[in-house]
Amino acid sequence: MLIRGRSISKGVGTGPVLKSPAPISFLSGVDPESGKIVESGHPLEGEFICGRVLVFPHGKGSTVGSYIIYALGKNGKAPAAMINEEAEPIIATGAIIGSIPLVDRLEGGLSTLQDGVLVRVDGEKGTVEIIDDPSHEGTT
């Protein structure tokens, strides 16, 4: 299944979806050395974002968050790609300087993606392809 959206940051990334219903603050909420979400009380607290497709509504917090996203890339701890409901400048800038594919405004919204589903994000084309959806295995 191919879902169209808006291209924000070029590149292609493949990985399992890690979905948050809440915005993410990269400045205080993500450890750039480990890629672990450390924001107390966040729905994804304790999860590692490295190699996963991080799906969340939008960012929050300081503009320094862009540099945290960049540092995640430099440290090899970045998500494979990111998908937002609406990308704002902090997330968009971080994705671009960190060379992380980013797409937003998906047809059908973020509800079309569930945790653990394997997807390929094409930041150039602005598309998300669902490669493997374990929730549909064994159904016809």
N, CA, C and O atoms as CSV, one atom per row, in Angstrom:
chain,resi,resn,atom,element,x,y,z
A,1,MET,N,N,0.839,-1.178,0.000
A,1,MET,CA,C,0.000,0.000,0.000
A,1,MET,C,C,0.884,1.241,0.000
A,1,MET,O,O,1.820,1.336,0.794
A,2,LEU,N,N,0.599,2.174,-0.867
A,2,LEU,CA,C,1.370,3.408,-0.986
A,2,LEU,C,C,0.516,4.579,-0.509
A,2,LEU,O,O,-0.611,4.772,-0.964
A,3,ILE,N,N,1.075,5.356,0.416
A,3,ILE,CA,C,0.383,6.522,0.965
A,3,ILE,C,C,1.154,7.764,0.533
A,3,ILE,O,O,2.374,7.834,0.682
A,4,ARG,N,N,0.444,8.723,0.007
A,4,ARG,CA,C,1.085,9.960,-0.445
A,4,ARG,C,C,1.035,11.023,0.647
A,4,ARG,O,O,0.086,11.109,1.427
A,5,GLY,N,N,2.091,11.824,0.671
A,5,GLY,CA,C,2.183,12.931,1.609
A,5,GLY,C,C,2.981,14.052,0.978
A,5,GLY,O,O,3.092,14.140,-0.244
A,6,ARG,N,N,3.534,14.902,1.815
A,6,ARG,CA,C,4.345,16.024,1.346
A,6,ARG,C,C,5.807,15.769,1.697
A,6,ARG,O,O,6.131,15.411,2.829
A,7,SER,N,N,6.677,15.955,0.725
A,7,SER,CA,C,8.116,15.797,0.908
A,7,SER,C,C,8.671,16.982,1.699
A,7,SER,O,O,8.406,18.137,1.367
A,8,ILE,N,N,9.443,16.685,2.746
A,8,ILE,CA,C,10.100,17.728,3.528
A,8,ILE,C,C,11.619,17.570,3.455
A,8,ILE,O,O,12.328,18.533,3.163
A,9,SER,N,N,12.121,16.363,3.716
A,9,SER,CA,C,13.557,16.098,3.694
A,9,SER,C,C,13.815,14.856,2.847
A,9,SER,O,O,13.190,13.813,3.040
A,10,LYS,N,N,14.743,14.989,1.912
A,10,LYS,CA,C,15.016,13.924,0.944
A,10,LYS,C,C,15.685,12.716,1.589
A,10,LYS,O,O,16.174,12.766,2.718
A,11,GLY,N,N,15.683,11.636,0.825
A,11,GLY,CA,C,16.289,10.389,1.267
A,11,GLY,C,C,15.236,9.312,1.393
A,11,GLY,O,O,14.036,9.582,1.342
A,12,VAL,N,N,15.706,8.081,1.560
A,12,VAL,CA,C,14.814,6.937,1.725
A,12,VAL,C,C,15.208,6.218,3.007
A,12,VAL,O,O,16.387,5.960,3.249
A,13,GLY,N,N,14.218,5.901,3.819
A,13,GLY,CA,C,14.460,5.173,5.059
A,13,GLY,C,C,13.430,4.084,5.245
A,13,GLY,O,O,12.244,4.281,4.981
A,14,THR,N,N,13.893,2.926,5.703
A,14,THR,CA,C,13.008,1.786,5.925
A,14,THR,C,C,13.170,1.296,7.356
A,14,THR,O,O,14.285,1.204,7.870
A,15,GLY,N,N,12.051,0.984,7.991
A,15,GLY,CA,C,12.104,0.453,9.345
A,15,GLY,C,C,10.718,0.263,9.907
A,15,GLY,O,O,9.725,0.638,9.282
A,16,PRO,N,N,10.649,-0.326,11.101
A,16,PRO,CA,C,9.359,-0.491,11.762
A,16,PRO,C,C,8.879,0.840,12.344
A,16,PRO,O,O,9.679,1.647,12.817
A,17,VAL,N,N,7.588,1.051,12.303
A,17,VAL,CA,C,6.993,2.272,12.836
A,17,VAL,C,C,7.086,2.277,14.363
A,17,VAL,O,O,6.792,1.280,15.022
A,18,LEU,N,N,7.501,3.417,14.905
A,18,LEU,CA,C,7.411,3.716,16.330
A,18,LEU,C,C,6.534,4.958,16.417
A,18,LEU,O,O,6.965,6.054,16.060
A,19,LYS,N,N,5.309,4.785,16.889
A,19,LYS,CA,C,4.303,5.848,16.812
A,19,LYS,C,C,4.011,6.461,18.174
A,19,LYS,O,O,3.834,5.760,19.170
A,20,SER,N,N,3.967,7.793,18.188
A,20,SER,CA,C,3.617,8.530,19.395
A,20,SER,C,C,2.373,9.375,19.152
A,20,SER,O,O,2.276,10.051,18.128
A,21,PRO,N,N,1.424,9.344,20.078
A,21,PRO,CA,C,0.278,10.241,19.966
A,21,PRO,C,C,0.623,11.662,20.412
A,21,PRO,O,O,-0.145,12.595,20.174
A,22,ALA,N,N,1.778,11.822,21.060
A,22,ALA,CA,C,2.181,13.111,21.626
A,22,ALA,C,C,3.346,13.719,20.850
A,22,ALA,O,O,4.158,12.990,20.280
A,23,PRO,N,N,3.433,15.054,20.823
A,23,PRO,CA,C,4.595,15.716,20.219
A,23,PRO,C,C,5.881,15.298,20.940
A,23,PRO,O,O,5.844,14.806,22.067
A,24,ILE,N,N,7.012,15.503,20.270
A,24,ILE,CA,C,8.310,15.142,20.844
A,24,ILE,C,C,9.193,16.375,20.924
A,24,ILE,O,O,9.309,17.134,19.962
A,25,SER,N,N,9.821,16.569,22.095
A,25,SER,CA,C,10.833,17.601,22.270
A,25,SER,C,C,12.192,16.922,22.155
A,25,SER,O,O,12.555,16.102,22.998
A,26,PHE,N,N,12.931,17.260,21.127
A,26,PHE,CA,C,14.238,16.629,20.962
A,26,PHE,C,C,15.270,17.216,21.912
A,26,PHE,O,O,16.214,16.520,22.287
A,27,LEU,N,N,15.120,18.480,22.315
A,27,LEU,CA,C,16.096,19.101,23.206
A,27,LEU,C,C,16.132,18.406,24.563
A,27,LEU,O,O,17.203,18.007,25.021
A,28,SER,N,N,15.003,18.258,25.198
A,28,SER,CA,C,14.994,17.669,26.537
A,28,SER,C,C,14.421,16.258,26.573
A,28,SER,O,O,14.452,15.596,27.610
A,29,GLY,N,N,13.901,15.804,25.444
A,29,GLY,CA,C,13.192,14.535,25.453
A,29,GLY,C,C,13.903,13.360,24.830
A,29,GLY,O,O,13.464,12.221,24.987
A,30,VAL,N,N,15.015,13.612,24.110
A,30,VAL,CA,C,15.728,12.523,23.433
A,30,VAL,C,C,17.220,12.649,23.724
A,30,VAL,O,O,17.804,13.719,23.551
A,31,ASP,N,N,17.829,11.562,24.162
A,31,ASP,CA,C,19.271,11.542,24.422
A,31,ASP,C,C,20.008,11.351,23.099
A,31,ASP,O,O,19.866,10.305,22.465
A,32,PRO,N,N,20.804,12.354,22.666
A,32,PRO,CA,C,21.481,12.251,21.367
A,32,PRO,C,C,22.599,11.211,21.321
A,32,PRO,O,O,23.030,10.816,20.238
A,33,GLU,N,N,23.070,10.768,22.479
A,33,GLU,CA,C,24.133,9.760,22.519
A,33,GLU,C,C,23.591,8.346,22.339
A,33,GLU,O,O,24.268,7.482,21.781
A,34,SER,N,N,22.367,8.112,22.815
A,34,SER,CA,C,21.805,6.759,22.769
A,34,SER,C,C,20.591,6.628,21.852
A,34,SER,O,O,20.258,5.526,21.416
A,35,GLY,N,N,19.927,7.752,21.557
A,35,GLY,CA,C,18.693,7.702,20.781
A,35,GLY,C,C,17.492,7.271,21.605
A,35,GLY,O,O,16.462,6.882,21.055
A,36,LYS,N,N,17.623,7.338,22.913
A,36,LYS,CA,C,16.541,6.928,23.819
A,36,LYS,C,C,15.648,8.123,24.146
A,36,LYS,O,O,16.135,9.228,24.388
A,37,ILE,N,N,14.335,7.888,24.149
A,37,ILE,CA,C,13.398,8.929,24.567
A,37,ILE,C,C,13.400,8.953,26.091
A,37,ILE,O,O,13.062,7.969,26.747
A,38,VAL,N,N,13.795,10.117,26.642
A,38,VAL,CA,C,14.003,10.240,28.082
A,38,VAL,C,C,13.024,11.200,28.754
A,38,VAL,O,O,13.088,11.394,29.968
A,39,GLU,N,N,12.133,11.794,27.992
A,39,GLU,CA,C,11.177,12.740,28.579
A,39,GLU,C,C,10.249,12.008,29.543
A,39,GLU,O,O,9.531,11.086,29.155
A,40,SER,N,N,10.274,12.427,30.790
A,40,SER,CA,C,9.453,11.803,31.823
A,40,SER,C,C,7.971,11.940,31.490
A,40,SER,O,O,7.484,13.034,31.201
A,41,GLY,N,N,7.264,10.816,31.534
A,41,GLY,CA,C,5.835,10.815,31.271
A,41,GLY,C,C,5.436,10.766,29.811
A,41,GLY,O,O,4.249,10.674,29.499
A,42,HIS,N,N,6.414,10.827,28.902
A,42,HIS,CA,C,6.081,10.755,27.474
A,42,HIS,C,C,5.617,9.332,27.148
A,42,HIS,O,O,6.144,8.372,27.709
A,43,PRO,N,N,4.638,9.183,26.249
A,43,PRO,CA,C,4.159,7.834,25.898
A,43,PRO,C,C,5.255,6.888,25.396
A,43,PRO,O,O,5.126,5.670,25.523
A,44,LEU,N,N,6.332,7.442,24.828
A,44,LEU,CA,C,7.424,6.597,24.322
A,44,LEU,C,C,8.639,6.582,25.249
A,44,LEU,O,O,9.707,6.118,24.849
A,45,GLU,N,N,8.497,7.075,26.465
A,45,GLU,CA,C,9.627,7.108,27.398
A,45,GLU,C,C,10.273,5.723,27.498
A,45,GLU,O,O,9.593,4.722,27.725
A,46,GLY,N,N,11.600,5.685,27.326
A,46,GLY,CA,C,12.348,4.431,27.406
A,46,GLY,C,C,12.564,3.740,26.074
A,46,GLY,O,O,13.362,2.808,25.985
A,47,GLU,N,N,11.868,4.179,25.039
A,47,GLU,CA,C,12.022,3.583,23.700
A,47,GLU,C,C,13.247,4.171,22.996
A,47,GLU,O,O,13.618,5.321,23.230
A,48,PHE,N,N,13.866,3.368,22.137
A,48,PHE,CA,C,14.987,3.814,21.313
A,48,PHE,C,C,14.478,4.064,19.897
A,48,PHE,O,O,13.726,3.256,19.351
A,49,ILE,N,N,14.890,5.186,19.303
A,49,ILE,CA,C,14.380,5.576,17.985
A,49,ILE,C,C,15.280,5.130,16.838
A,49,ILE,O,O,14.858,5.153,15.681
A,50,CYS,N,N,16.496,4.730,17.133
A,50,CYS,CA,C,17.469,4.370,16.100
A,50,CYS,C,C,16.937,3.266,15.179
A,50,CYS,O,O,16.495,2.214,15.641
A,51,GLY,N,N,16.989,3.526,13.873
A,51,GLY,CA,C,16.603,2.527,12.884
A,51,GLY,C,C,15.110,2.335,12.725
A,51,GLY,O,O,14.673,1.482,11.954
A,52,ARG,N,N,14.326,3.114,13.442
A,52,ARG,CA,C,12.871,2.996,13.357
A,52,ARG,C,C,12.309,4.210,12.611
A,52,ARG,O,O,12.974,5.239,12.490
A,53,VAL,N,N,11.095,4.077,12.123
A,53,VAL,CA,C,10.423,5.209,11.484
A,53,VAL,C,C,9.573,5.862,12.565
A,53,VAL,O,O,8.562,5.315,13.006
A,54,LEU,N,N,10.006,7.039,12.976
A,54,LEU,CA,C,9.378,7.750,14.081
A,54,LEU,C,C,8.183,8.547,13.566
A,54,LEU,O,O,8.331,9.449,12.743
A,55,VAL,N,N,7.000,8.201,14.062
A,55,VAL,CA,C,5.748,8.826,13.635
A,55,VAL,C,C,5.178,9.595,14.823
A,55,VAL,O,O,4.899,9.009,15.869
A,56,PHE,N,N,5.007,10.910,14.660
A,56,PHE,CA,C,4.483,11.743,15.744
A,56,PHE,C,C,3.841,12.990,15.148
A,56,PHE,O,O,4.167,13.381,14.027
A,57,PRO,N,N,2.925,13.620,15.894
A,57,PRO,CA,C,2.178,14.736,15.307
A,57,PRO,C,C,3.067,15.892,14.851
A,57,PRO,O,O,2.946,16.365,13.720
A,58,HIS,N,N,3.962,16.346,15.732
A,58,HIS,CA,C,4.854,17.475,15.443
A,58,HIS,C,C,5.838,17.598,16.592
A,58,HIS,O,O,5.713,16.918,17.611
A,59,GLY,N,N,6.798,18.458,16.418
A,59,GLY,CA,C,7.762,18.687,17.481
A,59,GLY,C,C,7.250,19.712,18.475
A,59,GLY,O,O,6.209,20.338,18.276
A,60,LYS,N,N,8.013,19.866,19.554
A,60,LYS,CA,C,7.722,20.906,20.535
A,60,LYS,C,C,9.040,21.335,21.157
A,60,LYS,O,O,10.020,20.591,21.140
A,61,GLY,N,N,9.053,22.540,21.703
A,61,GLY,CA,C,10.227,22.991,22.433
A,61,GLY,C,C,11.157,23.875,21.630
A,61,GLY,O,O,10.775,24.465,20.619
A,62,SER,N,N,12.371,23.949,22.101
A,62,SER,CA,C,13.388,24.876,21.624
A,62,SER,C,C,13.897,24.568,20.220
A,62,SER,O,O,13.870,23.429,19.754
A,63,THR,N,N,14.362,25.631,19.567
A,63,THR,CA,C,14.982,25.475,18.246
A,63,THR,C,C,16.264,24.655,18.318
A,63,THR,O,O,16.740,24.169,17.292
A,64,VAL,N,N,16.827,24.495,19.502
A,64,VAL,CA,C,18.022,23.659,19.663
A,64,VAL,C,C,17.691,22.205,19.321
A,64,VAL,O,O,18.592,21.411,19.050
A,65,GLY,N,N,16.415,21.859,19.333
A,65,GLY,CA,C,15.990,20.516,18.952
A,65,GLY,C,C,16.493,20.104,17.580
A,65,GLY,O,O,16.772,18.929,17.347
A,66,SER,N,N,16.610,21.072,16.663
A,66,SER,CA,C,17.138,20.785,15.320
A,66,SER,C,C,18.546,20.208,15.398
A,66,SER,O,O,18.891,19.284,14.662
A,67,TYR,N,N,19.353,20.761,16.296
A,67,TYR,CA,C,20.734,20.305,16.428
A,67,TYR,C,C,20.818,18.959,17.143
A,67,TYR,O,O,21.760,18.198,16.924
A,68,ILE,N,N,19.841,18.665,17.995
A,68,ILE,CA,C,19.793,17.343,18.628
A,68,ILE,C,C,19.500,16.284,17.562
A,68,ILE,O,O,20.106,15.212,17.562
A,69,ILE,N,N,18.571,16.592,16.660
A,69,ILE,CA,C,18.274,15.667,15.555
A,69,ILE,C,C,19.524,15.459,14.705
A,69,ILE,O,O,19.838,14.330,14.327
A,70,TYR,N,N,20.235,16.536,14.405
A,70,TYR,CA,C,21.497,16.456,13.657
A,70,TYR,C,C,22.506,15.575,14.410
A,70,TYR,O,O,23.157,14.720,13.808
A,71,ALA,N,N,22.633,15.789,15.734
A,71,ALA,CA,C,23.569,15.003,16.547
A,71,ALA,C,C,23.191,13.523,16.553
A,71,ALA,O,O,24.071,12.662,16.532
A,72,LEU,N,N,21.902,13.222,16.580
A,72,LEU,CA,C,21.468,11.821,16.503
A,72,LEU,C,C,22.011,11.168,15.236
A,72,LEU,O,O,22.487,10.033,15.267
A,73,GLY,N,N,21.935,11.893,14.124
A,73,GLY,CA,C,22.465,11.386,12.854
A,73,GLY,C,C,23.966,11.182,12.905
A,73,GLY,O,O,24.476,10.151,12.467
A,74,LYS,N,N,24.670,12.165,13.439
A,74,LYS,CA,C,26.132,12.077,13.525
A,74,LYS,C,C,26.572,10.935,14.440
A,74,LYS,O,O,27.621,10.330,14.223
A,75,ASN,N,N,25.769,10.645,15.458
A,75,ASN,CA,C,26.101,9.581,16.410
A,75,ASN,C,C,25.591,8.209,15.980
A,75,ASN,O,O,25.767,7.227,16.701
A,76,GLY,N,N,24.959,8.139,14.809
A,76,GLY,CA,C,24.425,6.867,14.337
A,76,GLY,C,C,23.214,6.392,15.129
A,76,GLY,O,O,22.936,5.194,15.172
A,77,LYS,N,N,22.493,7.311,15.753
A,77,LYS,CA,C,21.346,6.962,16.602
A,77,LYS,C,C,20.034,7.556,16.090
A,77,LYS,O,O,19.036,7.571,16.810
A,78,ALA,N,N,20.032,8.038,14.870
A,78,ALA,CA,C,18.846,8.692,14.301
A,78,ALA,C,C,17.791,7.679,13.877
A,78,ALA,O,O,18.093,6.513,13.623
A,79,PRO,N,N,16.550,8.145,13.805
A,79,PRO,CA,C,15.525,7.282,13.212
A,79,PRO,C,C,15.819,7.068,11.728
A,79,PRO,O,O,16.490,7.887,11.100
A,80,ALA,N,N,15.320,5.976,11.176
A,80,ALA,CA,C,15.493,5.705,9.739
A,80,ALA,C,C,14.775,6.764,8.912
A,80,ALA,O,O,15.206,7.099,7.809
A,81,ALA,N,N,13.683,7.286,9.449
A,81,ALA,CA,C,12.894,8.342,8.809
A,81,ALA,C,C,11.927,8.877,9.851
A,81,ALA,O,O,11.764,8.299,10.925
A,82,MET,N,N,11.283,10.000,9.513
A,82,MET,CA,C,10.258,10.562,10.387
A,82,MET,C,C,9.034,10.914,9.555
A,82,MET,O,O,9.133,11.271,8.382
A,83,ILE,N,N,7.874,10.803,10.200
A,83,ILE,CA,C,6.604,11.168,9.581
A,83,ILE,C,C,5.840,12.011,10.591
A,83,ILE,O,O,5.665,11.608,11.741
A,84,ASN,N,N,5.389,13.180,10.161
A,84,ASN,CA,C,4.611,14.076,11.021
A,84,ASN,C,C,3.236,14.330,10.441
A,84,ASN,O,O,3.016,14.200,9.237
A,85,GLU,N,N,2.314,14.694,11.317
A,85,GLU,CA,C,1.038,15.229,10.865
A,85,GLU,C,C,1.318,16.525,10.114
A,85,GLU,O,O,0.876,16.720,8.982
A,86,GLU,N,N,2.064,17.400,10.775
A,86,GLU,CA,C,2.455,18.690,10.207
A,86,GLU,C,C,3.856,19.003,10.713
A,86,GLU,O,O,4.040,19.291,11.896
A,87,ALA,N,N,4.837,18.951,9.832
A,87,ALA,CA,C,6.214,19.249,10.219
A,87,ALA,C,C,6.355,20.751,10.425
A,87,ALA,O,O,5.938,21.547,9.583
A,88,GLU,N,N,6.947,21.128,11.554
A,88,GLU,CA,C,7.220,22.538,11.792
A,88,GLU,C,C,8.720,22.777,11.616
A,88,GLU,O,O,9.477,21.821,11.450
A,89,PRO,N,N,9.164,24.043,11.650
A,89,PRO,CA,C,10.557,24.353,11.296
A,89,PRO,C,C,11.629,23.625,12.103
A,89,PRO,O,O,12.676,23.284,11.551
A,90,ILE,N,N,11.400,23.378,13.384
A,90,ILE,CA,C,12.424,22.712,14.203
A,90,ILE,C,C,12.688,21.300,13.687
A,90,ILE,O,O,13.841,20.913,13.497
A,91,ILE,N,N,11.631,20.538,13.463
A,91,ILE,CA,C,11.776,19.160,12.987
A,91,ILE,C,C,12.279,19.145,11.546
A,91,ILE,O,O,13.158,18.355,11.204
A,92,ALA,N,N,11.727,20.011,10.704
A,92,ALA,CA,C,12.139,20.056,9.295
A,92,ALA,C,C,13.623,20.387,9.168
A,92,ALA,O,O,14.342,19.733,8.413
A,93,THR,N,N,14.081,21.391,9.896
A,93,THR,CA,C,15.496,21.782,9.835
A,93,THR,C,C,16.392,20.651,10.326
A,93,THR,O,O,17.403,20.342,9.695
A,94,GLY,N,N,16.028,20.036,11.442
A,94,GLY,CA,C,16.816,18.923,11.970
A,94,GLY,C,C,16.903,17.765,10.998
A,94,GLY,O,O,17.970,17.177,10.818
A,95,ALA,N,N,15.780,17.434,10.367
A,95,ALA,CA,C,15.769,16.334,9.396
A,95,ALA,C,C,16.650,16.658,8.197
A,95,ALA,O,O,17.392,15.801,7.717
A,96,ILE,N,N,16.569,17.886,7.718
A,96,ILE,CA,C,17.356,18.274,6.542
A,96,ILE,C,C,18.850,18.254,6.858
A,96,ILE,O,O,19.625,17.653,6.114
A,97,ILE,N,N,19.270,18.901,7.951
A,97,ILE,CA,C,20.708,18.933,8.253
A,97,ILE,C,C,21.220,17.581,8.738
A,97,ILE,O,O,22.414,17.296,8.644
A,98,GLY,N,N,20.321,16.749,9.255
A,98,GLY,CA,C,20.706,15.414,9.716
A,98,GLY,C,C,20.554,14.334,8.659
A,98,GLY,O,O,20.820,13.161,8.920
A,99,SER,N,N,20.122,14.731,7.454
A,99,SER,CA,C,19.918,13.789,6.333
A,99,SER,C,C,18.967,12.651,6.703
A,99,SER,O,O,19.234,11.483,6.421
A,100,ILE,N,N,17.855,13.016,7.339
A,100,ILE,CA,C,16.834,12.043,7.739
A,100,ILE,C,C,15.594,12.289,6.893
A,100,ILE,O,O,15.061,13.399,6.911
A,101,PRO,N,N,15.116,11.293,6.153
A,101,PRO,CA,C,13.900,11.486,5.355
A,101,PRO,C,C,12.725,11.907,6.248
A,101,PRO,O,O,12.517,11.354,7.328
A,102,LEU,N,N,11.966,12.896,5.770
A,102,LEU,CA,C,10.809,13.391,6.519
A,102,LEU,C,C,9.670,13.677,5.560
A,102,LEU,O,O,9.841,14.351,4.544
A,103,VAL,N,N,8.500,13.147,5.907
A,103,VAL,CA,C,7.277,13.345,5.127
A,103,VAL,C,C,6.188,13.777,6.105
A,103,VAL,O,O,6.160,13.322,7.248
A,104,ASP,N,N,5.295,14.654,5.657
A,104,ASP,CA,C,4.134,14.994,6.476
A,104,ASP,C,C,2.875,15.042,5.615
A,104,ASP,O,O,2.915,14.763,4.417
A,105,ARG,N,N,1.757,15.400,6.248
A,105,ARG,CA,C,0.459,15.527,5.582
A,105,ARG,C,C,0.057,14.275,4.793
A,105,ARG,O,O,-0.311,14.369,3.622
A,106,LEU,N,N,0.128,13.121,5.429
A,106,LEU,CA,C,-0.252,11.870,4.762
A,106,LEU,C,C,-1.738,11.851,4.435
A,106,LEU,O,O,-2.569,12.320,5.212
A,107,GLU,N,N,-2.054,11.297,3.262
A,107,GLU,CA,C,-3.455,11.039,2.928
A,107,GLU,C,C,-3.997,10.088,3.988
A,107,GLU,O,O,-3.405,9.036,4.229
A,108,GLY,N,N,-5.084,10.430,4.608
A,108,GLY,CA,C,-5.641,9.576,5.656
A,108,GLY,C,C,-5.062,9.849,7.030
A,108,GLY,O,O,-5.531,9.280,8.016
A,109,GLY,N,N,-4.057,10.703,7.121
A,109,GLY,CA,C,-3.463,11.056,8.406
A,109,GLY,C,C,-2.596,9.958,8.997
A,109,GLY,O,O,-2.350,8.929,8.369
A,110,LEU,N,N,-2.144,10.197,10.209
A,110,LEU,CA,C,-1.248,9.251,10.879
A,110,LEU,C,C,-1.956,7.975,11.313
A,110,LEU,O,O,-1.300,6.987,11.642
A,111,SER,N,N,-3.281,7.984,11.318
A,111,SER,CA,C,-4.036,6.793,11.731
A,111,SER,C,C,-3.841,5.624,10.768
A,111,SER,O,O,-4.173,4.484,11.094
A,112,THR,N,N,-3.304,5.906,9.586
A,112,THR,CA,C,-3.057,4.839,8.611
A,112,THR,C,C,-1.842,3.992,8.985
A,112,THR,O,O,-1.614,2.941,8.385
A,113,LEU,N,N,-1.061,4.439,9.971
A,113,LEU,CA,C,0.160,3.731,10.374
A,113,LEU,C,C,0.048,3.255,11.813
A,113,LEU,O,O,-0.405,3.989,12.691
A,114,GLN,N,N,0.468,2.014,12.043
A,114,GLN,CA,C,0.424,1.434,13.385
A,114,GLN,C,C,1.824,0.995,13.807
A,114,GLN,O,O,2.682,0.716,12.969
A,115,ASP,N,N,2.041,0.938,15.125
A,115,ASP,CA,C,3.319,0.485,15.672
A,115,ASP,C,C,3.731,-0.859,15.084
A,115,ASP,O,O,2.910,-1.761,14.916
A,116,GLY,N,N,5.020,-0.971,14.776
A,116,GLY,CA,C,5.582,-2.238,14.340
A,116,GLY,C,C,5.453,-2.544,12.866
A,116,GLY,O,O,6.118,-3.452,12.368
A,117,VAL,N,N,4.615,-1.809,12.154
A,117,VAL,CA,C,4.449,-2.038,10.717
A,117,VAL,C,C,5.733,-1.601,10.009
A,117,VAL,O,O,6.262,-0.527,10.293
A,118,LEU,N,N,6.228,-2.420,9.100
A,118,LEU,CA,C,7.433,-2.098,8.349
A,118,LEU,C,C,7.070,-1.190,7.183
A,118,LEU,O,O,6.233,-1.537,6.350
A,119,VAL,N,N,7.711,-0.014,7.130
A,119,VAL,CA,C,7.418,0.953,6.070
A,119,VAL,C,C,8.700,1.467,5.423
A,119,VAL,O,O,9.783,1.422,6.006
A,120,ARG,N,N,8.534,1.957,4.194
A,120,ARG,CA,C,9.624,2.629,3.477
A,120,ARG,C,C,9.167,4.060,3.209
A,120,ARG,O,O,8.143,4.287,2.566
A,121,VAL,N,N,9.933,5.011,3.706
A,121,VAL,CA,C,9.630,6.427,3.528
A,121,VAL,C,C,10.540,6.979,2.442
A,121,VAL,O,O,11.763,6.875,2.538
A,122,ASP,N,N,9.948,7.561,1.413
A,122,ASP,CA,C,10.709,8.207,0.346
A,122,ASP,C,C,10.503,9.715,0.482
A,122,ASP,O,O,9.477,10.257,0.073
A,123,GLY,N,N,11.492,10.371,1.058
A,123,GLY,CA,C,11.410,11.804,1.288
A,123,GLY,C,C,11.451,12.628,0.024
A,123,GLY,O,O,10.982,13.766,0.010
A,124,GLU,N,N,11.999,12.079,-1.028
A,124,GLU,CA,C,12.044,12.780,-2.322
A,124,GLU,C,C,10.651,12.825,-2.947
A,124,GLU,O,O,10.204,13.869,-3.421
A,125,LYS,N,N,9.978,11.684,-2.940
A,125,LYS,CA,C,8.654,11.583,-3.563
A,125,LYS,C,C,7.519,11.959,-2.611
A,125,LYS,O,O,6.400,12.222,-3.050
A,126,GLY,N,N,7.808,11.985,-1.310
A,126,GLY,CA,C,6.767,12.274,-0.334
A,126,GLY,C,C,5.810,11.115,-0.145
A,126,GLY,O,O,4.613,11.316,0.058
A,127,THR,N,N,6.343,9.886,-0.212
A,127,THR,CA,C,5.484,8.708,-0.086
A,127,THR,C,C,5.919,7.814,1.072
A,127,THR,O,O,7.074,7.818,1.495
A,128,VAL,N,N,4.948,7.048,1.565
A,128,VAL,CA,C,5.189,6.031,2.579
A,128,VAL,C,C,4.586,4.738,2.047
A,128,VAL,O,O,3.396,4.673,1.742
A,129,GLU,N,N,5.425,3.711,1.941
A,129,GLU,CA,C,4.961,2.413,1.458
A,129,GLU,C,C,4.916,1.435,2.624
A,129,GLU,O,O,5.914,1.229,3.314
A,130,ILE,N,N,3.747,0.836,2.836
A,130,ILE,CA,C,3.636,-0.205,3.854
A,130,ILE,C,C,4.139,-1.499,3.228
A,130,ILE,O,O,3.536,-2.032,2.296
A,131,ILE,N,N,5.256,-1.996,3.758
A,131,ILE,CA,C,5.908,-3.187,3.213
A,131,ILE,C,C,5.370,-4.447,3.872
A,131,ILE,O,O,5.107,-5.446,3.201
A,132,ASP,N,N,5.209,-4.394,5.193
A,132,ASP,CA,C,4.762,-5.575,5.931
A,132,ASP,C,C,3.926,-5.129,7.117
A,132,ASP,O,O,4.391,-4.379,7.976
A,133,ASP,N,N,2.699,-5.596,7.152
A,133,ASP,CA,C,1.787,-5.274,8.245
A,133,ASP,C,C,1.426,-6.566,8.964
A,133,ASP,O,O,0.546,-7.300,8.514
A,134,PRO,N,N,2.105,-6.855,10.094
A,134,PRO,CA,C,1.864,-8.107,10.807
A,134,PRO,C,C,0.408,-8.296,11.231
A,134,PRO,O,O,-0.033,-9.431,11.412
A,135,SER,N,N,-0.343,-7.214,11.393
A,135,SER,CA,C,-1.738,-7.348,11.826
A,135,SER,C,C,-2.623,-7.945,10.745
A,135,SER,O,O,-3.745,-8.365,11.028
A,136,HIS,N,N,-2.129,-7.988,9.494
A,136,HIS,CA,C,-2.913,-8.558,8.398
A,136,HIS,C,C,-2.407,-9.927,7.943
A,136,HIS,O,O,-2.919,-10.478,6.968
A,137,GLU,N,N,-1.412,-10.484,8.635
A,137,GLU,CA,C,-0.901,-11.798,8.243
A,137,GLU,C,C,-1.970,-12.856,8.444
A,137,GLU,O,O,-2.673,-12.870,9.454
A,138,GLY,N,N,-2.077,-13.721,7.485
A,138,GLY,CA,C,-3.019,-14.824,7.566
A,138,GLY,C,C,-4.434,-14.463,7.174
A,138,GLY,O,O,-5.338,-15.294,7.265
A,139,THR,N,N,-4.640,-13.214,6.732
A,139,THR,CA,C,-5.983,-12.820,6.289
A,139,THR,C,C,-5.996,-12.713,4.780
A,139,THR,O,O,-4.972,-12.417,4.165
A,140,THR,N,N,-7.131,-12.949,4.191
A,140,THR,CA,C,-7.251,-12.838,2.735
A,140,THR,C,C,-8.404,-11.956,2.361
A,140,THR,O,O,-8.661,-11.745,1.176
